[in-house]
Amino acid sequence: RISHEIYLQPEAGEQPVEGQIVVARILRQPGEHSHVLAAVSEVLGDHLTPDIEVEIALRNNDIPAVWPEEVVAEAQQLPDQVSGPDKNRRKDLREVPFVTIDGADARDFDDAVYCEARAGGGWRLYVAIADVAHYVTVGSALDKSAYARGTSVYFPQYVVPMLPEKLSNGLCSLNPQVDRLVMVCEMTISARGRIGSYQFYEGVIHSAARLTYPQVAELLEGDAAEFLYPALTDPLLRLYDLYKTLDVARRERHALEFESTELGFAFTDSGDVENIFPTTRNVAHKVIEECMLCANVCAARFISKHEAPGLFRVHEPPDVSALEQLAEFLGRFGIKVQKDVAPETADYQQILAQLRRQPNGHILQMAVLRSLNQAVYQPENRGHFGLGYKEYTHFTSPIRRYPDLLVHRYIKQIIHSKAESKYVQRFGRSRVKAAFYPYDLPEVVAMGEHTSFAERRADSAVYEVLEWIKCNYVNQHLGEIVDAVITGVARFGFFAELTGVYVEGLVHVSSLTGDYYQYDQSSQTLIGERSGVHYGMGDPVRVQVVRVDIDERKIDLELISHSALTRRRKTRATAAKGKSGDGAKSSRKGRGSERRKSRSKAGSKEKVGKKVKVSSERKKASKKTGPGRNKQGG
């Protein structure tokens, strides 16, 4: 960033009016006696509108958002509907009542499901995923563009898709009552929720219905009277029975379950934020999530059974040192943490179970989340710590994630080869001559690194826009006094989340008058030198909103009251003083970058066991926006 004022050269380039956001080209760097000089190369639009903030976030994070001409041309050459010849040499599943279950405003449908009971007990689960690899071939313009993007990016009211809409919302989307090409994972699951045999094959389906999460949840929770598809009731109830068994198996393997509040946003016609509200994740979300997890596990096992290098979704265990730091911090809240040993998923799940019994356990779990490693894509299988799997990958979302497309190509390469494999079904001799998966190990390593980066890049862009939206909303409530909970402490102050608003602001240490405060890193608290007052994570406070800087995404709060108990420091605290950070005279400078670094690390962990997006699902979606698209917890 340039910290100087920038002067625009008169009559050089397009001339904006006051209040507009521009892209400028630097003509002269700052000198001892000269200003920065620039020429406007593009006017993006008016300041303080959601569309402009999305555009800025895309540019800040170098996310491609414009389709190259060759991509548009290639997409236009594709048919509007599945052609007759394309349905040949595939398993015909058009009579099977597959359904899609998604959000109410979803427009692309990656996955469809069907379940039947087995005579000897257990279930047979079919997960049908859009066959994107049939249309997006290796090395094509569509392929290169999808790889460059790496993932779709979901903002409230707007989406930057990985694939053009003709594919993402049309030809590849498993829309109801039309034929669609799919990759099918057919698997058996025991009465104890264990995956048994599985096979992958190419198929064609005809989705029986496009269902929403609320619709299905009402049915599964006992209200069948209003369900519009009575013929689908029994298959959906079988899915529910399967889910209940898989949920028990999930708990037995100690998959991590973080409690969090997912946000939706309501906007006015002018684009202002009208409301921020918590969204509900119902049982239908969980049913689909477990089905997707099963298919992803089968795909990972498939890669493990074959020789070519493939991409796994890897979430490594935290370091012992990270666990020791976590134990030291949580110990002050009476949370017992086993340390000095390599942590296992069960250890972390026990920590989370203890936190659920704490009044502000959902705040303290942020520290648990920060101690975890980031999940990445790589060819070396090292398991998935958060989900408790020995092998895991992403197979179920090729419309919006490039790694899933690569996994599809991996499987299709085996299907269309002459290699013996009990894990695939073939329906006629393959007529495909081009290689589906022509990648060697160095290429797979590079693709894993790029797609991992693309995921973090998308997270960063969405985070920027969400922070802008939150600041925009809080700016409408300047001067108000509200209850809050401390969510983080640093040398320069503490962050507090406004109760019922789900937005954080900073109480700067310099505003804590009447004492001199030291930061104790071991306990992550601010301690008053004379009073002994502690400010730590989870403490309830009452604050006033005093300042909002929308451009910098900063909200300043002032402490009105602190309802936590005043605790005198232990005698050893004096020794800690010499090791602690700056006190009440700490500068405000740097608070944003430190907080962003902390939040970015926490936010980019593998989001296990829950939906992770807070944006709406589609471009120019409804005025109210809710959870996004992740259907499998990793």
matplotlib code that plots the C-alpha trace (Angstrom):
import matplotlib.pyplot as plt

x = [0.0, 1.1, 0.7, 1.0, -1.7, -1.9, -2.3, -4.0, -2.4, -4.8, -6.3, -4.4, -6.8, -10.4, -11.4, -13.5, -15.7, -15.4, -16.4, -15.7, -13.3, -10.6, -7.8, -4.7, -1.3, 1.6, 3.5, 5.9, 7.0, 7.1, 10.3, 11.6, 9.9, 7.3, 4.0, 2.9, 1.5, -0.9, -3.2, -6.6, -6.9, -10.4, -13.3, -14.9, -17.9, -19.3, -17.8, -19.6, -21.6, -21.5, -20.8, -17.7, -16.4, -16.6, -14.7, -12.1, -11.7, -11.3, -8.6, -6.9, -6.6, -5.9, -8.9, -9.8, -13.4, -13.7, -14.0, -11.4, -12.9, -11.8, -13.6, -16.8, -16.5, -15.8, -18.8, -21.1, -20.1, -21.4, -25.0, -27.9, -29.0, -27.3, -27.0, -28.1, -24.7, -23.3, -25.7, -24.3, -21.9, -23.2, -25.4, -28.9, -30.3, -33.1, -35.7, -34.1, -35.7, -32.6, -33.1, -31.0, -31.2, -29.8, -30.5, -33.6, -31.7, -29.2, -28.9, -26.2, -26.6, -23.5, -24.9, -28.0, -28.6, -30.6, -30.7, -32.2, -32.2, -30.3, -32.0, -29.3, -29.2, -27.5, -27.9, -26.9, -26.1, -25.9, -24.2, -24.4, -22.1, -22.2, -19.8, -18.0, -14.9, -17.0, -17.3, -14.2, -11.4, -7.7, -5.9, -9.0, -9.7, -12.4, -9.9, -7.2, -9.7, -11.1, -7.6, -6.7, -9.7, -9.3, -12.7, -15.9, -16.0, -19.3, -20.0, -23.4, -25.5, -22.8, -20.7, -17.6, -18.1, -15.3, -17.1, -19.3, -23.0, -23.9, -22.1, -22.5, -26.2, -27.1, -25.5, -23.6, -26.1, -28.4, -31.6, -34.9, -36.7, -33.9, -31.3, -27.8, -24.5, -23.0, -20.2, -21.7, -20.2, -22.3, -21.5, -22.7, -22.9, -23.3, -25.8, -23.0, -22.2, -19.1, -18.4, -18.1, -17.8, -17.9, -17.7, -17.4, -19.0, -20.3, -24.1, -27.1, -29.8, -33.1, -33.5, -37.0, -37.1, -35.1, -35.7, -34.6, -33.2, -36.3, -38.6, -36.7, -36.2, -39.9, -40.5, -37.8, -38.9, -42.4, -44.4, -45.2, -48.6, -47.1, -44.5, -45.1, -43.6, -45.3, -43.7, -40.3, -41.1, -39.9, -36.5, -35.9, -36.8, -34.3, -31.7, -32.6, -32.2, -28.8, -27.8, -28.6, -26.3, -23.6, -23.9, -23.2, -20.1, -19.0, -19.0, -17.2, -14.3, -14.3, -14.8, -14.5, -17.7, -17.3, -20.2, -20.5, -23.1, -23.4, -24.6, -27.1, -27.5, -30.6, -30.0, -32.2, -32.9, -30.1, -27.6, -27.3, -27.2, -30.6, -29.9, -27.4, -29.0, -28.0, -29.0, -30.2, -28.4, -31.1, -31.0, -31.3, -27.9, -26.4, -28.0, -26.4, -23.1, -22.8, -23.6, -21.0, -18.4, -19.0, -18.4, -15.3, -13.9, -14.5, -12.8, -9.8, -9.6, -9.9, -6.8, -4.9, -5.7, -4.2, -0.7, -1.0, -0.5, -3.8, -4.8, -5.9, -7.4, -5.0, -5.5, -2.5, -2.6, -1.4, 2.1, 2.7, 3.9, 0.6, -1.2, 1.0, 0.2, -3.5, -3.4, -1.7, -4.3, -7.4, -6.1, -7.1, -10.7, -10.5, -10.3, -8.2, -5.9, -3.7, -0.3, 3.2, 1.9, 1.1, -2.5, -5.3, -8.7, -10.3, -8.2, -9.5, -13.1, -12.8, -11.6, -14.6, -16.9, -15.6, -16.0, -19.7, -20.3, -18.7, -20.9, -18.8, -17.4, -18.1, -15.7, -13.0, -13.2, -11.6, -8.3, -8.8, -9.5, -6.3, -4.2, -5.1, -3.2, -4.7, -6.1, -4.4, -4.4, -1.4, -0.6, 0.9, -2.0, -1.6, -5.2, -7.7, -7.4, -10.5, -12.8, -11.1, -10.4, -7.3, -7.8, -9.9, -10.3, -12.8, -15.0, -18.5, -18.2, -16.5, -18.7, -17.1, -13.8, -10.9, -9.5, -12.8, -12.5, -9.0, -10.3, -13.0, -10.4, -8.4, -11.3, -12.3, -8.8, -9.2, -12.7, -11.6, -8.4, -8.1, -6.6, -8.3, -10.1, -12.9, -13.6, -15.1, -17.9, -17.6, -20.5, -19.1, -15.7, -14.4, -14.1, -12.2, -8.6, -7.4, -6.0, -8.2, -5.4, -2.0, -0.3, 3.0, 3.9, 5.5, 2.5, 0.1, 2.2, 2.0, -1.7, -2.2, -0.3, -2.1, -5.6, -4.8, -3.6, -6.8, -8.9, -7.1, -7.3, -11.1, -11.4, -9.5, -11.6, -14.9, -13.5, -12.8, -16.3, -18.0, -15.9, -17.1, -20.7, -20.4, -18.8, -21.5, -24.1, -22.5, -22.0, -25.8, -25.6, -23.0, -23.3, -25.3, -24.4, -24.6, -23.6, -20.5, -18.1, -14.3, -13.2, -9.5, -6.8, -3.6, -1.0, -3.0, -6.4, -9.1, -11.7, -15.3, -18.2, -21.4, -24.1, -26.9, -25.0, -22.1, -19.7, -16.4, -14.8, -11.7, -11.5, -8.0, -5.9, -5.4, -9.1, -8.9, -8.3, -7.5, -4.8, -1.8, -2.5, 0.1, -0.5, 0.2, 0.8, 0.6, -3.0, -3.8, -5.1, -4.7, -4.0, -4.4, -1.2, -2.9, -6.4, -5.6, -8.5, -8.2, -9.7, -9.7, -11.4, -15.0, -15.5, -18.8, -18.5, -20.7, -19.4, -20.3, -19.8, -17.7, -16.1, -16.4, -13.8, -15.5, -12.5, -10.1, -12.7, -12.2, -14.8, -13.7, -15.5, -15.3, -15.7, -18.8, -18.6, -16.9, -19.1, -16.3, -14.9, -12.0, -9.1, -5.9, -2.8, -0.8, 2.6, 4.4, 2.5, 5.2, 7.7, 5.5, 5.3, 8.8, 7.9, 4.6, 3.8, 3.2, 0.8, -1.7, 0.5, 0.5, 0.1, -3.0, -0.8, -0.7, -3.8, -5.5, -2.8, -2.2, -5.9, -6.3, -3.4, -5.0, -8.4, -7.1, -5.4, -8.4, -10.8, -8.8, -8.8, -10.7, -14.2, -15.2, -18.7, -20.5, -21.3, -18.7, -19.8, -21.8, -22.5, -25.5, -25.3, -25.7, -25.0, -27.5, -29.3, -32.3, -32.1, -31.7, -28.6, -27.6, -25.2, -23.1, -22.2, -19.9, -21.8, -19.0, -17.2, -13.8]
y = [0.0, 3.6, 5.6, 9.0, 11.1, 10.4, 13.3, 12.6, 14.1, 16.6, 15.5, 12.2, 9.3, 9.1, 11.8, 10.7, 12.7, 13.0, 9.8, 7.4, 4.4, 4.3, 2.2, 4.4, 3.9, 5.4, 7.9, 9.2, 7.7, 10.0, 12.0, 14.3, 17.3, 15.6, 13.9, 10.6, 11.3, 8.9, 8.7, 7.1, 4.0, 2.9, 4.2, 1.4, 3.2, 5.0, 4.6, 2.5, 0.2, -3.7, -4.2, -1.9, -3.6, -7.0, -5.5, -4.1, -7.4, -9.3, -7.0, -6.9, -10.7, -11.0, -13.2, -13.6, -12.4, -11.7, -14.6, -14.5, -14.5, -18.0, -19.3, -17.6, -19.0, -22.5, -22.4, -21.2, -24.3, -26.6, -28.0, -26.6, -30.1, -33.5, -35.1, -38.6, -40.0, -38.6, -40.9, -44.0, -46.4, -45.1, -46.7, -45.5, -44.4, -42.2, -44.3, -44.0, -41.2, -39.1, -35.7, -32.6, -30.9, -27.4, -23.9, -22.1, -19.7, -22.2, -22.2, -24.9, -28.4, -30.6, -33.5, -35.8, -38.7, -41.9, -44.5, -48.0, -50.5, -53.8, -57.1, -58.2, -54.9, -51.6, -49.5, -48.9, -45.2, -43.6, -40.2, -38.8, -35.9, -33.6, -35.0, -31.7, -33.6, -34.8, -31.2, -29.5, -31.4, -31.2, -28.2, -26.5, -22.9, -23.8, -25.9, -23.3, -20.7, -23.0, -23.8, -20.1, -19.4, -22.6, -22.2, -20.3, -17.3, -16.7, -13.2, -12.0, -11.2, -12.2, -15.1, -15.4, -18.9, -21.2, -22.2, -20.1, -20.1, -22.3, -25.1, -24.2, -23.4, -25.3, -28.3, -29.6, -28.6, -31.5, -29.6, -31.4, -33.2, -33.1, -35.7, -35.1, -36.8, -37.8, -39.6, -42.0, -43.4, -46.4, -47.8, -50.2, -49.0, -51.4, -51.1, -49.6, -46.9, -48.4, -48.1, -51.5, -52.0, -49.1, -48.6, -45.6, -45.3, -42.9, -42.6, -40.6, -39.5, -37.6, -35.8, -36.3, -33.1, -30.0, -29.9, -27.4, -27.9, -26.5, -28.7, -31.8, -30.9, -30.5, -33.9, -35.6, -33.9, -35.3, -32.8, -34.7, -33.1, -30.1, -32.1, -31.6, -34.9, -37.8, -40.4, -39.3, -39.6, -43.2, -42.7, -39.5, -41.3, -44.0, -41.3, -40.1, -43.5, -43.8, -40.4, -41.3, -44.3, -42.3, -39.7, -42.3, -43.4, -39.8, -39.5, -42.8, -41.6, -38.3, -35.9, -32.4, -30.4, -26.7, -24.6, -21.5, -18.9, -18.6, -15.3, -14.1, -10.6, -8.5, -5.6, -2.7, -1.9, 0.7, -1.8, -0.8, -3.6, -3.7, -6.6, -9.2, -12.4, -15.9, -18.7, -22.2, -25.3, -28.0, -31.8, -31.8, -30.1, -32.8, -35.6, -34.3, -33.6, -37.2, -38.5, -36.3, -37.3, -41.0, -40.3, -38.3, -41.1, -43.6, -41.4, -41.1, -44.8, -45.2, -43.0, -45.0, -48.2, -47.1, -46.1, -42.6, -39.6, -38.0, -35.1, -35.8, -33.3, -33.3, -31.9, -32.7, -32.9, -29.9, -29.7, -30.8, -27.2, -25.8, -28.2, -27.1, -23.4, -24.3, -26.2, -23.3, -20.8, -23.0, -24.1, -20.7, -21.6, -25.0, -26.8, -30.0, -30.6, -33.7, -32.4, -33.7, -36.3, -36.3, -35.0, -37.2, -36.1, -37.6, -35.3, -32.3, -33.5, -33.8, -30.2, -29.1, -31.1, -29.3, -25.9, -26.6, -26.6, -23.2, -20.0, -18.6, -21.8, -20.8, -17.9, -20.0, -22.5, -19.8, -20.6, -24.3, -23.5, -21.3, -24.2, -26.4, -26.6, -25.5, -28.2, -28.4, -30.3, -32.6, -36.0, -37.4, -38.8, -37.9, -38.2, -35.7, -34.9, -32.8, -35.4, -38.4, -40.0, -42.0, -40.8, -38.1, -36.0, -33.8, -35.4, -33.9, -30.3, -30.2, -27.3, -25.0, -26.6, -27.6, -30.3, -32.2, -32.0, -33.5, -36.3, -37.0, -37.1, -39.5, -41.9, -41.6, -42.4, -45.8, -46.3, -45.6, -47.7, -51.5, -51.8, -54.3, -52.6, -53.9, -50.3, -49.2, -50.3, -50.0, -50.0, -50.7, -50.1, -46.6, -44.5, -41.7, -41.5, -38.4, -38.9, -37.8, -37.6, -36.9, -35.6, -36.7, -36.2, -32.8, -31.5, -32.9, -31.2, -27.9, -28.2, -29.0, -25.9, -23.7, -24.9, -24.6, -21.0, -20.3, -21.4, -19.1, -16.3, -16.7, -16.8, -13.6, -11.8, -12.9, -11.9, -8.4, -8.0, -9.4, -7.0, -4.1, -5.2, -5.5, -2.1, -0.6, -2.1, -1.0, 2.5, 2.9, 2.3, 4.8, 5.9, 2.9, 1.0, -2.8, -6.0, -7.8, -10.7, -10.4, -12.6, -11.8, -9.9, -8.3, -5.9, -2.9, -3.8, -6.4, -7.3, -7.8, -9.3, -7.3, -9.6, -10.2, -8.4, -10.9, -8.1, -7.4, -4.1, -3.0, -1.5, 0.1, -0.2, 3.6, 4.1, 2.0, 5.0, 5.0, 2.3, 1.0, -2.3, -5.0, -7.8, -11.3, -13.5, -16.8, -16.2, -13.8, -11.2, -7.5, -6.9, -3.6, -2.8, -1.2, -2.5, -6.1, -6.1, -8.7, -8.6, -12.0, -14.1, -14.9, -12.0, -10.2, -6.4, -3.5, -1.2, 1.9, 2.1, 5.3, 5.1, 3.1, 3.4, 1.6, 1.9, 0.4, -2.1, -1.0, -0.5, 1.3, 0.6, 2.2, 0.2, 1.1, -1.6, -5.0, -7.5, -10.1, -10.4, -8.2, -10.6, -9.6, -10.7, -13.5, -12.6, -14.0, -11.5, -8.9, -11.2, -11.6, -7.8, -7.7, -10.2, -8.7, -6.4, -2.7, -1.1, 1.7, 3.9, 1.3, 2.8, 2.0, 1.4, -2.2, -3.4, -4.1, -6.2, -8.2, -8.9, -9.8, -12.3, -13.9, -14.0, -15.2, -18.1, -19.1, -18.6, -20.7, -23.8, -26.8, -26.1, -29.5, -30.7, -27.6, -25.3, -22.8, -20.0, -17.1, -15.6, -16.2, -18.9, -17.2, -14.2, -11.4, -13.6, -12.7, -9.7, -12.0, -14.1, -17.1, -20.0, -21.0, -24.2, -26.5, -29.7, -31.8, -30.6, -30.6]
z = [0.0, -0.7, 2.5, 0.6, -0.9, -4.7, -7.1, -10.4, -13.4, -15.1, -18.4, -18.2, -18.7, -17.6, -15.1, -12.1, -9.9, -6.1, -4.3, -7.1, -6.8, -9.5, -10.8, -11.4, -13.0, -11.0, -13.1, -10.4, -7.1, -4.0, -3.5, -0.8, -2.5, -4.8, -4.5, -5.9, -9.4, -11.2, -14.2, -14.0, -16.1, -15.1, -13.0, -11.1, -9.7, -6.7, -3.3, -0.5, -2.6, -2.3, -6.0, -5.9, -2.7, -4.5, -7.4, -5.1, -3.3, -6.5, -7.7, -4.3, -4.4, -8.1, -8.8, -12.5, -13.0, -16.7, -19.2, -22.0, -25.5, -26.3, -23.2, -24.2, -27.7, -26.5, -24.1, -26.9, -29.0, -26.3, -26.7, -24.6, -23.7, -23.4, -26.8, -27.6, -28.5, -25.2, -23.3, -24.8, -23.0, -19.6, -17.0, -17.5, -14.1, -15.4, -13.7, -10.3, -8.3, -7.7, -6.0, -5.4, -2.0, -1.9, -0.6, -1.7, -4.0, -5.4, -9.2, -9.8, -8.6, -8.4, -6.6, -6.5, -4.1, -3.8, -1.1, -0.8, 2.1, 1.6, 2.2, 4.6, 6.5, 5.8, 2.8, -0.8, -1.4, -4.8, -5.1, -8.6, -9.4, -12.4, -15.1, -15.7, -17.1, -20.0, -21.3, -19.8, -21.5, -20.6, -22.1, -23.4, -22.9, -20.4, -18.6, -18.4, -17.2, -14.5, -13.3, -13.1, -11.0, -9.0, -7.3, -7.4, -5.1, -3.2, -1.9, -0.6, -3.6, -6.1, -7.3, -9.4, -10.9, -11.8, -15.0, -17.4, -16.6, -19.6, -17.8, -14.1, -14.2, -17.4, -19.1, -16.0, -13.4, -12.3, -12.9, -12.4, -15.1, -17.7, -18.6, -17.2, -17.4, -14.1, -12.4, -9.9, -6.7, -5.7, -2.3, 0.4, 4.0, 6.9, 9.7, 11.8, 9.3, 7.8, 4.1, 2.4, -1.3, -3.8, -7.5, -9.8, -13.2, -15.8, -15.8, -17.0, -14.6, -14.7, -11.4, -10.0, -8.0, -6.9, -3.2, -0.6, 2.9, 4.6, 2.6, 3.4, 7.1, 7.6, 6.2, 8.2, 11.4, 11.1, 9.1, 5.9, 5.3, 3.4, 1.4, -2.3, -3.5, -1.7, -4.0, -2.7, 0.9, 1.4, -0.3, 1.7, 5.0, 4.1, 3.6, 7.1, 8.6, 6.9, 8.2, 11.8, 11.5, 9.8, 12.6, 15.2, 13.2, 13.0, 16.7, 17.1, 15.0, 17.0, 14.0, 15.3, 15.7, 16.1, 17.2, 15.2, 14.2, 10.4, 9.2, 6.6, 5.3, 4.3, 1.9, 1.0, -2.7, -2.6, -1.4, 2.3, 4.9, 6.5, 8.9, 10.0, 11.3, 12.3, 9.9, 10.8, 9.7, 9.8, 9.6, 5.8, 5.6, 7.7, 5.7, 2.5, 4.2, 5.4, 1.9, 0.4, 3.0, 2.1, -1.6, -0.9, 1.2, -1.5, -4.0, -1.7, -1.3, -5.1, -5.5, -2.9, -4.7, -8.0, -9.0, -10.6, -8.3, -7.3, -5.1, -1.5, 0.9, 3.8, 7.2, 9.4, 13.2, 15.1, 16.4, 20.0, 20.7, 19.5, 21.8, 24.8, 24.1, 23.9, 27.2, 28.9, 27.7, 28.3, 31.7, 33.2, 32.3, 34.0, 30.7, 30.9, 27.9, 27.6, 26.4, 25.8, 23.4, 19.7, 19.6, 18.2, 17.0, 20.1, 22.3, 20.5, 20.6, 24.4, 24.6, 22.5, 24.7, 27.8, 26.0, 25.3, 29.0, 29.4, 29.3, 26.4, 25.1, 21.5, 22.0, 23.5, 20.7, 18.5, 20.3, 19.5, 15.8, 15.6, 16.9, 14.0, 10.7, 7.4, 5.1, 1.8, -1.5, -2.1, -3.6, -0.3, 1.7, 5.4, 6.5, 7.6, 11.3, 11.6, 10.1, 11.6, 8.2, 7.2, 3.6, 2.2, -1.0, -2.7, -5.4, -5.0, -6.3, -9.8, -10.9, -8.3, -7.3, -9.6, -7.4, -7.7, -11.4, -11.2, -9.1, -11.7, -14.4, -12.4, -12.0, -15.7, -16.8, -15.1, -16.5, -20.0, -19.8, -20.1, -16.6, -14.4, -11.4, -9.3, -8.3, -11.6, -13.9, -17.7, -20.2, -23.6, -25.1, -24.7, -27.8, -26.0, -27.3, -25.5, -22.0, -19.2, -16.7, -18.3, -15.1, -13.5, -9.9, -10.2, -12.0, -9.4, -6.6, -8.5, -9.0, -5.3, -4.3, -6.8, -5.8, -2.1, -2.8, -4.9, -1.9, 0.5, -2.0, -2.3, 1.5, 1.7, -0.8, 0.8, 4.2, 3.0, 1.6, 4.7, 6.9, 4.7, 5.1, 8.8, 9.1, 6.9, 9.2, 12.4, 11.0, 11.2, 14.9, 16.0, 19.6, 20.7, 23.8, 23.5, 25.3, 23.9, 24.6, 24.4, 21.5, 21.4, 23.3, 22.1, 23.4, 21.9, 23.3, 23.1, 20.4, 21.4, 19.5, 19.7, 21.1, 18.6, 15.9, 15.4, 14.5, 16.2, 17.2, 19.1, 22.5, 22.3, 25.4, 25.4, 26.1, 29.3, 31.6, 35.3, 35.1, 33.2, 31.4, 30.6, 28.1, 29.5, 26.5, 28.4, 29.5, 26.7, 29.0, 29.7, 33.4, 35.2, 37.1, 40.1, 40.0, 39.0, 36.6, 33.9, 30.4, 28.7, 26.1, 27.0, 29.4, 29.0, 28.6, 27.8, 25.1, 23.0, 19.2, 18.9, 15.4, 12.2, 9.4, 6.5, 4.2, 6.7, 8.0, 11.6, 14.3, 17.5, 20.8, 24.2, 27.4, 29.4, 32.0, 32.6, 34.4, 34.9, 38.4, 39.3, 39.9, 41.7, 40.0, 41.5, 42.9, 39.9, 37.6, 38.4, 36.8, 33.8, 33.4, 32.1, 29.4, 28.4, 25.6, 25.5, 28.0, 27.9, 25.6, 22.9, 19.4, 17.4, 14.4, 13.3, 15.0, 11.7, 10.2, 13.3, 13.7, 10.0, 10.3, 13.3, 11.8, 8.4, 10.0, 12.0, 9.1, 6.7, 8.7, 7.4, 8.4, 9.7, 10.3, 9.2, 6.3, 6.0, 3.7, 5.0, 1.6, -0.6, -3.2, -6.5, -8.6, -7.9, -5.4, -3.3, -1.0, 2.0, 1.9, 4.0, 4.1, 1.1, -0.7, 1.3, 1.7, 3.2, 6.3, 4.7]

ax = plt.figure().add_subplot(projection="3d")
ax.plot(x, y, z, "-o")
ax.set_aspect("equal")
plt.show()
